[in-house]
């Protein structure tokens, strides 16, 4: 689908609202892992499962047509769900080990991965604007994670790797979301099936013997870690039914209106929002070096977003203006 001014305006607004809503998810996850010592992958399983359970009655009573999906799309949605399961597992583990603020910043290394993947696999240009954004993003991630200090690698190696890998899988999620939109799949249908499949995969991860994955259930009974803690179950359900359903649902909608790289870049406003909320409610603090790293990441992706918006604006003529030739647009894109 061609990106137009109207699609950009709607897509920007929806993606921005998605970022604001998603910024609260790390706070919920951090609270559950701190207060109840809940294993991260057990939390991720229930979160994804509750998303599917929340959508079931809504679809069944109000929008039954959203259940309908062609058989040829089921395998794609299952693979998409597996990628979401891996992302949610890495993201939840990162929040548990790094804190809400740092993990949210690290996940937006995905902006760099998106640019590199687009160049390597989709034959997109990798001009100086993208190279600058990639350099700022990765440099910021190094500062935020504290990886310049060898001691950090010794003490929190799993946390750092989980945070950076969550950014990689967020890229995969975004690219597959854009592909789902191009296949004509309704974004809310995609949301339901991917989270349902993700819950199944996370259940398997948790039940595998031997503890192959960190943060999983040691015993099957650990799946019900919260036991009779009704407040904990309520917060977990609220996390799924509120910010997860709305945040990811709106993000899927934005992917139907915007290129995945643009939608992903807009969501980089999430770290600033999460950091502010974590400061208010969890007492988390970022050091001066980590603040500088955060600003580097946000600056890099904001610059790239502005650049892409500019290229769209110059390639789409205003009413009453002469239509630019393909050669003119190509010249404008050469320095991208």
C-alpha positions as CSV (number, residue, x, y, z in Angstrom):
1,X,0.0,0.0,0.0
2,X,1.3,3.4,-1.0
3,X,2.2,5.7,1.9
4,X,0.3,9.0,1.5
5,X,-0.1,12.2,3.6
6,X,-3.4,11.0,4.9
7,X,-2.1,7.6,5.8
8,X,0.9,9.2,7.5
9,X,-1.3,11.5,9.6
10,X,-3.5,8.7,10.7
11,X,-0.6,6.3,11.1
12,X,1.4,8.8,13.2
13,X,-1.5,9.5,15.5
14,X,-2.4,5.8,16.0
15,X,1.3,4.8,16.5
16,X,1.8,7.6,19.0
17,X,-1.3,6.5,21.0
18,X,0.0,2.9,20.9
19,X,3.4,4.1,22.3
20,X,1.8,5.9,25.2
21,X,-0.3,2.9,26.1
22,X,2.5,0.4,25.7
23,X,4.8,2.5,27.9
24,X,2.8,1.2,30.9
25,X,3.4,-2.5,30.2
26,X,7.0,-2.6,31.6
27,X,5.7,-1.0,34.8
28,X,3.1,-3.8,35.3
29,X,5.7,-6.5,34.5
30,X,8.3,-5.0,36.8
31,X,5.8,-4.8,39.6
32,X,4.7,-8.4,39.2
33,X,8.3,-9.7,39.1
34,X,9.4,-7.6,42.1
35,X,6.3,-8.0,44.3
36,X,5.5,-11.7,43.6
37,X,8.9,-12.9,42.3
38,X,7.0,-14.3,39.3
39,X,9.1,-16.2,36.8
40,X,9.3,-14.0,33.6
41,X,8.2,-16.7,31.1
42,X,5.3,-17.8,33.3
43,X,4.2,-14.2,33.4
44,X,4.6,-13.9,29.6
45,X,2.5,-17.1,29.1
46,X,-0.4,-15.8,31.2
47,X,-0.2,-12.3,29.6
48,X,-0.5,-13.7,26.1
49,X,-3.2,-16.2,27.1
50,X,-5.2,-13.5,28.8
51,X,-5.0,-11.4,25.6
52,X,-6.7,-14.2,23.6
53,X,-9.2,-14.8,26.4
54,X,-10.1,-11.1,26.5
55,X,-10.7,-10.9,22.7
56,X,-12.8,-14.2,22.6
57,X,-16.0,-12.7,24.0
58,X,-15.6,-9.4,22.3
59,X,-15.2,-11.1,18.9
60,X,-17.9,-13.7,19.6
61,X,-20.6,-11.2,20.7
62,X,-19.8,-8.1,18.6
63,X,-17.4,-9.0,15.7
64,X,-17.6,-12.7,14.9
65,X,-16.3,-12.1,11.4
66,X,-12.9,-11.3,12.9
67,X,-12.5,-15.0,13.7
68,X,-12.5,-15.9,10.0
69,X,-9.1,-16.5,8.5
70,X,-8.2,-18.3,5.3
71,X,-6.5,-21.7,5.9
72,X,-3.5,-20.6,3.8
73,X,-2.8,-17.8,6.4
74,X,-2.8,-20.1,9.5
75,X,0.8,-21.3,9.1
76,X,2.0,-17.7,8.7
77,X,0.1,-16.7,11.8
78,X,1.5,-19.6,13.7
79,X,5.1,-18.6,12.8
80,X,4.2,-15.0,13.6
81,X,2.9,-16.2,17.0
82,X,6.2,-18.0,17.6
83,X,8.1,-14.9,16.9
84,X,5.8,-13.0,19.3
85,X,6.3,-15.7,21.9
86,X,10.1,-15.3,21.7
87,X,9.9,-11.5,21.8
88,X,7.6,-11.5,24.8
89,X,9.8,-14.0,26.6
90,X,12.9,-11.9,26.0
91,X,11.2,-8.7,26.8
92,X,9.7,-9.9,30.1
93,X,13.0,-11.4,31.1
94,X,14.8,-8.1,30.3
95,X,12.3,-6.1,32.4
96,X,12.9,-8.5,35.3
97,X,16.7,-8.3,35.1
98,X,17.2,-4.7,33.9
99,X,14.3,-2.8,35.3
100,X,11.5,-1.1,33.4
101,X,13.4,2.0,32.1
102,X,16.5,0.3,30.8
103,X,14.8,-2.6,29.2
104,X,12.4,-0.3,27.4
105,X,15.3,1.7,26.0
106,X,17.2,-1.5,25.0
107,X,14.2,-2.9,23.1
108,X,14.4,0.1,20.7
109,X,17.7,-1.1,19.4
110,X,15.1,-2.5,17.0
111,X,15.3,0.7,15.0
112,X,18.9,-0.2,14.0
113,X,17.9,-3.8,13.3
114,X,15.0,-2.6,11.1
115,X,17.3,-0.4,8.9
116,X,19.9,-3.2,8.6
117,X,17.4,-5.9,7.8
118,X,15.7,-3.7,5.2
119,X,19.1,-3.1,3.5
120,X,20.2,-6.8,3.7
121,X,16.9,-8.6,2.9
122,X,14.6,-6.1,1.3
123,X,17.1,-4.3,-0.9
124,X,16.3,-0.9,0.8
125,X,18.8,1.9,0.6
126,X,21.2,2.4,3.5
127,X,22.3,6.0,3.0
128,X,23.9,8.3,5.5
129,X,20.7,9.2,7.3
130,X,20.1,5.5,8.2
131,X,23.7,4.9,9.0
132,X,23.7,7.9,11.4
133,X,20.5,6.6,13.1
134,X,21.9,3.1,13.4
135,X,25.1,4.5,14.9
136,X,23.3,6.7,17.4
137,X,20.9,3.9,18.4
138,X,23.5,1.2,18.9
139,X,25.8,3.7,20.7
140,X,23.0,4.7,23.0
141,X,22.2,1.1,23.8
142,X,25.9,0.5,24.8
143,X,25.7,3.5,27.2
144,X,22.3,2.6,28.6
145,X,23.2,-1.1,29.2
146,X,26.5,-0.1,30.8
147,X,28.3,-2.6,28.6
148,X,31.5,-0.4,28.5
149,X,32.0,-1.7,32.1
150,X,33.4,-5.3,32.0
151,X,31.9,-5.9,35.4
152,X,28.4,-5.5,34.0
153,X,29.0,-8.4,31.6
154,X,30.0,-10.6,34.5
155,X,27.1,-9.6,36.7
156,X,24.2,-9.2,34.3
157,X,25.2,-10.9,31.0
158,X,21.8,-12.5,30.6
159,X,19.9,-9.3,31.2
160,X,22.0,-7.4,28.6
161,X,21.6,-10.1,26.0
162,X,17.9,-10.4,26.7
163,X,17.4,-6.7,26.3
164,X,19.3,-6.4,23.0
165,X,17.8,-9.6,21.6
166,X,14.3,-8.3,22.5
167,X,15.1,-5.4,20.1
168,X,16.0,-7.9,17.4
169,X,12.7,-9.8,17.8
170,X,10.7,-6.6,18.0
171,X,12.1,-5.9,14.5
172,X,10.9,-9.3,13.3
173,X,7.5,-8.7,14.9
174,X,7.2,-5.4,13.1
175,X,8.2,-6.7,9.7
176,X,5.8,-9.6,10.0
177,X,3.1,-7.2,11.1
178,X,3.6,-5.2,8.0
179,X,3.6,-8.3,5.9
180,X,0.3,-9.5,7.5
181,X,-1.3,-6.1,6.5
182,X,-0.1,-6.6,3.0
183,X,-1.7,-10.1,2.9
184,X,-5.0,-8.4,3.7
185,X,-5.3,-9.7,7.3
186,X,-7.4,-7.6,9.6
187,X,-5.0,-6.2,12.3
188,X,-7.3,-7.3,15.2
189,X,-7.7,-10.8,13.7
190,X,-3.9,-10.9,13.5
191,X,-3.7,-9.8,17.1
192,X,-6.0,-12.6,18.3
193,X,-4.3,-15.4,16.4
194,X,-0.7,-14.4,17.1
195,X,-1.3,-14.0,20.8
196,X,-3.2,-17.3,20.9
197,X,-0.4,-19.1,19.2
198,X,2.2,-17.3,21.3
199,X,0.5,-18.5,24.5
200,X,0.7,-22.1,23.2
201,X,4.4,-21.8,22.4
202,X,5.1,-20.2,25.8
203,X,3.2,-23.0,27.5
204,X,5.5,-25.4,25.8
205,X,8.6,-23.4,26.7
206,X,7.5,-23.5,30.4
207,X,6.8,-27.2,30.4
208,X,10.0,-28.4,28.8
209,X,12.0,-30.4,31.3
210,X,15.6,-29.4,32.3
211,X,15.1,-25.7,32.5
212,X,16.5,-24.9,29.1
213,X,15.2,-21.4,29.2
214,X,15.9,-18.9,32.0
215,X,12.8,-17.7,33.8
216,X,10.5,-20.6,33.1
217,X,8.5,-22.7,35.5
218,X,10.6,-25.3,37.3
219,X,7.6,-27.5,38.0
220,X,4.2,-27.6,36.2
221,X,2.6,-26.3,39.4
222,X,4.7,-23.1,39.0
223,X,2.4,-22.1,36.2
224,X,0.0,-21.1,38.9
225,X,2.7,-19.1,40.7
226,X,0.3,-16.5,42.0
227,X,-1.8,-19.1,43.8
228,X,-4.5,-17.3,45.8
229,X,-3.0,-13.8,45.3
230,X,-6.2,-12.3,43.8
231,X,-4.6,-8.9,43.6
232,X,-1.7,-10.4,41.6
233,X,-4.1,-12.1,39.2
234,X,-6.0,-8.9,38.8
235,X,-3.0,-6.9,37.9
236,X,-1.8,-9.6,35.4
237,X,-5.3,-9.7,33.7
238,X,-5.3,-5.9,33.7
239,X,-1.9,-5.9,32.0
240,X,-3.2,-8.2,29.3
241,X,-6.7,-6.8,28.8
242,X,-5.6,-3.1,28.9
243,X,-2.2,-1.9,27.6
244,X,-1.4,-5.2,25.8
245,X,-4.6,-5.5,23.8
246,X,-4.9,-1.8,23.1
247,X,-1.2,-1.1,22.6
248,X,-0.4,-4.0,20.3
249,X,-3.8,-3.7,18.6
250,X,-3.2,-0.1,17.7
251,X,0.3,-0.9,16.7
252,X,-1.0,-3.5,14.2
253,X,-3.4,-0.9,12.9
254,X,-0.5,1.6,12.4
255,X,1.4,-1.1,10.5
256,X,-1.5,-1.2,8.0
257,X,-1.0,2.5,7.3
258,X,2.8,3.0,7.6
259,X,6.0,1.2,6.7
260,X,7.2,-1.0,9.5
261,X,10.3,1.2,10.0
262,X,8.2,4.4,10.4
263,X,5.8,2.8,12.8
264,X,8.6,1.3,14.8
265,X,10.4,4.7,15.0
266,X,7.3,6.5,16.2
267,X,7.1,4.0,19.1
268,X,10.5,5.2,20.3
269,X,8.7,7.8,22.3
270,X,7.8,4.9,24.6
271,X,11.2,4.8,26.5
272,X,10.8,8.4,27.6
273,X,7.3,7.8,28.9
274,X,8.3,4.5,30.6
275,X,11.3,6.1,32.3
276,X,9.1,8.9,33.7
277,X,6.5,6.5,35.0
278,X,9.2,4.2,36.5
279,X,10.7,7.2,38.2
280,X,7.4,8.1,39.7
281,X,6.1,4.7,40.8
282,X,9.0,2.3,41.0
283,X,11.8,4.7,42.2
284,X,14.0,3.7,39.2
285,X,16.8,6.1,38.3
286,X,18.9,6.5,35.3
287,X,22.5,7.7,35.6
288,X,23.8,10.6,33.6
289,X,25.5,8.3,31.1
290,X,22.3,6.3,30.7
291,X,20.3,9.5,30.1
292,X,22.8,10.5,27.4
293,X,22.4,7.0,25.8
294,X,18.6,7.3,25.9
295,X,18.8,10.7,24.2
296,X,21.1,9.3,21.5
297,X,18.6,6.5,20.7
298,X,15.6,8.8,20.6
299,X,17.5,11.4,18.6
300,X,18.7,8.9,16.0
301,X,15.3,7.4,15.4
302,X,13.5,10.7,15.5
303,X,15.9,12.1,12.8
304,X,15.2,9.0,10.6
305,X,11.5,9.4,11.1
306,X,11.6,13.0,10.1
307,X,13.7,12.1,7.1
308,X,11.3,9.5,5.8
309,X,8.3,11.8,6.3
310,X,10.2,14.4,4.3
311,X,10.8,12.0,1.4
312,X,7.1,11.1,1.4
313,X,6.1,14.8,1.3
314,X,8.3,15.7,-1.6
315,X,7.2,12.6,-3.6
316,X,3.5,13.5,-3.2
317,X,2.5,16.7,-4.9
318,X,0.2,19.2,-3.3
319,X,-3.2,19.8,-5.0
320,X,-2.8,21.9,-8.1
321,X,0.9,21.3,-8.4
322,X,2.6,19.4,-11.2
323,X,3.2,15.8,-10.5
324,X,6.9,15.1,-10.1
325,X,8.4,12.7,-12.5
326,X,9.8,9.4,-11.4
327,X,13.3,10.7,-12.2
328,X,12.9,13.6,-9.8
329,X,11.7,11.4,-7.0
330,X,14.5,9.0,-7.6
331,X,17.0,11.9,-7.4
332,X,15.5,13.0,-4.1
333,X,15.9,9.5,-2.6
334,X,19.5,9.0,-3.7
335,X,20.9,10.6,-0.6
336,X,18.7,8.6,1.8
